[in-house]
Amino acid sequence: MSDPQISRIDGTSSARRHFRYFDYVMASFVAILLLSNLIGAAKLAQVGGYTFGAGILFFPVSYVIGDVLTEVYGYANARRCVWMGFFALIFMAFMSYIVVAMPPAPGWDGQSAYESVFGSTWRIVLASVTAFWAGEFVNSFVLAKMKLLTGGKHLWTRTIGSTVFGQAVDSLIFYPVAFLGIWTHEQVLTVMVTNWLMKVVWEAVLTPVTYAVVGWLKAREGADVYDTDTDFSPFAKAPQV
């Protein structure tokens, strides 16, 4: 390491270690995930002749934070965040269903608008949860493995490379499951490919921000995690403290 105050640790040690800023990063990750799925997932927007899902504007930020989590805290800690986001999405879907299904009070005329915004179908819920789970684990796995292959150098190659694979899996699952048969095949394919490309471009554009955040966190945590001994199964139990 170029900074003598930053020590290299393995994945098992990182899972047992208490990090100063980890909880804040995890909270940011889950908040952006929920908001991007709740607000923008089902809306088609068009700017300059390009059609895309409106959630594309903010959802990739969760992948940037996912990259930061894996790069700074290791795959095992990133895995905890993915599961936290997974269960948060399920609870959000359950809560939305219950609230929308409750009979509106007499004289309140906002039910149709409420259903339009929060009344996601079972298909969108299934697509969102499944696509996030699979895509985020692929993203984290690829980044952790590329970090080992590059010896921790060239951060941009693994943040962009992991996004190429992770977002491809996410888009390949989400759009067909959620909208095939509702949108035309052409719309599904167009939005799926366009969103994937835009997410990758977003990742590239935000690379300087990723570098700054990663460098700041590593310096303050005093650690740089390499997943040399990590069990990469999504279902692996965290080592006991």
C-alpha positions as CSV (number, residue, x, y, z in Angstrom):
1,M,0.0,0.0,0.0
2,S,1.2,3.5,-0.8
3,D,-0.3,4.9,2.4
4,P,1.4,3.3,5.5
5,Q,-1.7,4.0,7.6
6,I,-3.8,1.7,5.5
7,S,-3.4,-2.0,6.2
8,R,-4.3,-4.8,3.9
9,I,-6.7,-7.3,5.5
10,D,-8.4,-10.4,4.2
11,G,-12.1,-10.9,3.8
12,T,-12.6,-13.0,6.9
13,S,-10.9,-10.4,9.1
14,S,-13.0,-7.6,7.5
15,A,-16.3,-9.4,8.4
16,R,-15.2,-9.5,12.1
17,R,-13.9,-6.0,12.2
18,H,-15.9,-2.9,13.3
19,F,-15.7,-0.1,10.8
20,R,-16.4,3.5,11.7
21,Y,-18.5,4.4,8.6
22,F,-19.9,1.1,7.4
23,D,-23.4,1.7,8.9
24,Y,-23.7,5.0,7.2
25,V,-22.7,3.6,3.8
26,M,-25.2,0.7,4.2
27,A,-28.0,3.1,5.2
28,S,-27.3,5.2,2.1
29,F,-27.3,2.1,-0.1
30,V,-30.7,0.9,1.2
31,A,-32.3,4.4,1.1
32,I,-31.3,5.0,-2.5
33,L,-32.4,1.5,-3.5
34,L,-35.8,1.9,-2.0
35,L,-36.4,5.4,-3.4
36,S,-35.3,4.5,-6.9
37,N,-37.5,1.5,-7.1
38,L,-40.5,3.2,-5.5
39,I,-40.5,6.4,-7.5
40,G,-39.0,5.7,-10.9
41,A,-39.2,2.0,-11.8
42,A,-42.4,1.9,-13.8
43,K,-42.3,5.3,-15.6
44,L,-41.1,5.5,-19.2
45,A,-39.5,8.8,-20.1
46,Q,-38.3,10.2,-23.3
47,V,-35.6,12.9,-23.7
48,G,-34.0,13.8,-27.0
49,G,-35.8,10.9,-28.8
50,Y,-34.3,8.3,-26.3
51,T,-36.8,6.2,-24.4
52,F,-35.7,5.0,-20.9
53,G,-37.0,4.0,-17.5
54,A,-37.1,7.1,-15.3
55,G,-35.5,5.2,-12.4
56,I,-32.2,5.1,-14.4
57,L,-31.4,8.6,-13.1
58,F,-30.8,7.5,-9.5
59,F,-30.8,3.7,-9.3
60,P,-27.2,3.4,-10.6
61,V,-26.1,5.4,-7.6
62,S,-26.9,2.3,-5.5
63,Y,-24.5,0.3,-7.7
64,V,-21.8,2.9,-7.2
65,I,-22.3,2.6,-3.4
66,G,-22.3,-1.2,-3.9
67,D,-18.9,-0.9,-5.5
68,V,-17.7,1.3,-2.7
69,L,-18.9,-1.3,-0.2
70,T,-17.1,-4.2,-1.8
71,E,-13.9,-2.2,-2.6
72,V,-13.6,-0.7,0.9
73,Y,-15.3,-3.3,3.2
74,G,-15.0,-6.5,1.2
75,Y,-17.5,-9.0,-0.2
76,A,-18.7,-10.4,3.1
77,N,-19.8,-7.0,4.3
78,A,-21.3,-6.1,0.9
79,R,-23.3,-9.3,1.1
80,R,-24.9,-8.1,4.4
81,C,-26.0,-4.9,2.6
82,V,-27.4,-6.8,-0.3
83,W,-29.5,-9.0,2.0
84,M,-30.6,-5.9,3.9
85,G,-31.7,-4.2,0.7
86,F,-33.5,-7.4,-0.4
87,F,-35.6,-7.6,2.7
88,A,-36.2,-3.9,2.7
89,L,-37.6,-4.2,-0.8
90,I,-39.9,-7.0,0.3
91,F,-41.1,-5.0,3.3
92,M,-41.7,-2.0,1.0
93,A,-43.8,-4.1,-1.4
94,F,-45.8,-5.6,1.5
95,M,-46.4,-2.3,3.1
96,S,-47.5,-0.7,-0.2
97,Y,-49.9,-3.6,-0.9
98,I,-51.5,-3.3,2.5
99,V,-51.8,0.5,2.4
100,V,-53.2,0.6,-1.1
101,A,-55.7,-2.2,-0.3
102,M,-57.1,-0.4,2.8
103,P,-60.6,1.1,2.0
104,P,-60.3,4.9,1.6
105,A,-62.2,7.1,3.9
106,P,-65.5,8.7,2.7
107,G,-64.8,11.9,0.9
108,W,-61.1,11.2,0.2
109,D,-60.6,11.1,-3.6
110,G,-56.9,10.3,-3.8
111,Q,-57.2,6.5,-4.1
112,S,-56.7,6.3,-7.8
113,A,-53.7,8.5,-7.8
114,Y,-52.3,6.5,-4.8
115,E,-52.8,3.2,-6.6
116,S,-51.1,4.6,-9.7
117,V,-48.0,5.6,-7.7
118,F,-47.8,2.8,-5.1
119,G,-49.9,0.0,-6.5
120,S,-47.1,-2.1,-8.1
121,T,-48.2,-5.3,-9.6
122,W,-46.8,-8.6,-8.3
123,R,-44.8,-8.8,-11.5
124,I,-42.9,-5.5,-10.9
125,V,-42.3,-6.5,-7.2
126,L,-41.0,-9.9,-8.3
127,A,-38.9,-8.4,-11.0
128,S,-37.4,-5.7,-8.8
129,V,-36.5,-8.0,-5.9
130,T,-35.1,-10.8,-8.1
131,A,-33.2,-8.5,-10.4
132,F,-31.7,-6.5,-7.6
133,W,-30.6,-9.6,-5.7
134,A,-29.0,-11.3,-8.6
135,G,-27.5,-8.2,-10.2
136,E,-26.0,-6.9,-7.0
137,F,-24.4,-10.2,-6.1
138,V,-22.9,-10.5,-9.6
139,N,-21.6,-6.9,-9.3
140,S,-20.0,-7.5,-6.0
141,F,-18.5,-10.8,-7.0
142,V,-16.9,-9.5,-10.2
143,L,-15.5,-6.5,-8.4
144,A,-14.0,-8.6,-5.6
145,K,-12.4,-11.0,-8.0
146,M,-11.1,-8.3,-10.3
147,K,-9.5,-6.6,-7.3
148,L,-7.5,-9.8,-6.7
149,L,-6.5,-10.1,-10.4
150,T,-5.4,-6.4,-10.6
151,G,-3.7,-6.4,-7.2
152,G,-5.8,-3.5,-6.1
153,K,-4.7,-1.3,-9.0
154,H,-6.8,0.4,-11.7
155,L,-10.0,0.8,-9.7
156,W,-11.9,2.1,-12.7
157,T,-11.5,-1.2,-14.5
158,R,-13.3,-3.1,-11.8
159,T,-16.0,-0.6,-11.0
160,I,-17.0,-0.3,-14.7
161,G,-16.4,-4.0,-15.4
162,S,-18.5,-5.1,-12.5
163,T,-21.3,-2.8,-13.6
164,V,-21.2,-4.2,-17.1
165,F,-22.0,-7.7,-15.7
166,G,-24.1,-6.7,-12.7
167,Q,-26.4,-4.3,-14.6
168,A,-26.7,-6.7,-17.5
169,V,-28.1,-9.4,-15.2
170,D,-30.3,-6.8,-13.5
171,S,-31.8,-5.6,-16.8
172,L,-32.1,-9.0,-18.3
173,I,-34.3,-10.1,-15.4
174,F,-36.2,-6.9,-14.5
175,Y,-37.7,-5.7,-17.8
176,P,-38.9,-9.0,-19.3
177,V,-40.3,-10.2,-16.0
178,A,-42.0,-6.9,-15.2
179,F,-43.2,-5.7,-18.6
180,L,-43.2,-8.5,-21.2
181,G,-46.8,-8.7,-22.5
182,I,-47.6,-5.2,-21.1
183,W,-45.1,-3.3,-23.3
184,T,-44.4,-4.3,-26.8
185,H,-41.4,-6.6,-27.4
186,E,-39.7,-3.6,-29.1
187,Q,-40.2,-1.4,-26.0
188,V,-38.9,-4.0,-23.6
189,L,-35.8,-4.6,-25.7
190,T,-35.2,-0.9,-26.3
191,V,-35.6,0.1,-22.7
192,M,-33.6,-2.9,-21.5
193,V,-30.6,-2.2,-23.7
194,T,-30.8,1.5,-23.4
195,N,-31.0,1.4,-19.6
196,W,-28.1,-1.1,-19.4
197,L,-25.9,1.2,-21.6
198,M,-26.9,4.3,-19.6
199,K,-26.1,2.6,-16.3
200,V,-22.7,1.7,-17.5
201,V,-22.1,5.2,-18.8
202,W,-23.3,6.6,-15.4
203,E,-20.8,4.4,-13.7
204,A,-18.0,5.7,-15.9
205,V,-19.1,9.3,-15.4
206,L,-19.2,8.9,-11.6
207,T,-15.7,7.2,-11.6
208,P,-14.0,10.3,-10.1
209,V,-16.6,10.4,-7.4
210,T,-16.0,6.7,-6.7
211,Y,-12.3,7.3,-6.5
212,A,-12.7,10.2,-4.0
213,V,-15.2,8.3,-1.8
214,V,-13.1,5.1,-1.8
215,G,-9.9,6.9,-1.0
216,W,-11.6,8.9,1.8
217,L,-13.1,5.8,3.4
218,K,-10.0,3.7,3.2
219,A,-7.9,6.4,4.8
220,R,-10.4,6.8,7.7
221,E,-11.0,3.1,8.2
222,G,-7.3,2.4,7.9
223,A,-8.0,-0.8,5.9
224,D,-8.0,-2.1,2.4
225,V,-9.9,-5.5,2.1
226,Y,-8.8,-8.3,-0.3
227,D,-11.2,-11.2,-0.5
228,T,-8.5,-13.9,-0.6
229,D,-10.2,-16.3,1.8
230,T,-13.9,-15.3,1.3
231,D,-16.7,-17.7,0.8
232,F,-18.6,-16.1,-2.2
233,S,-21.8,-17.9,-1.7
234,P,-24.7,-15.5,-1.2
235,F,-25.9,-17.7,1.6
236,A,-22.7,-18.1,3.5
237,K,-22.8,-17.2,7.2
238,A,-20.8,-14.3,8.5
239,P,-17.8,-15.3,10.7
240,Q,-18.5,-14.9,14.4
241,V,-17.0,-11.8,16.1
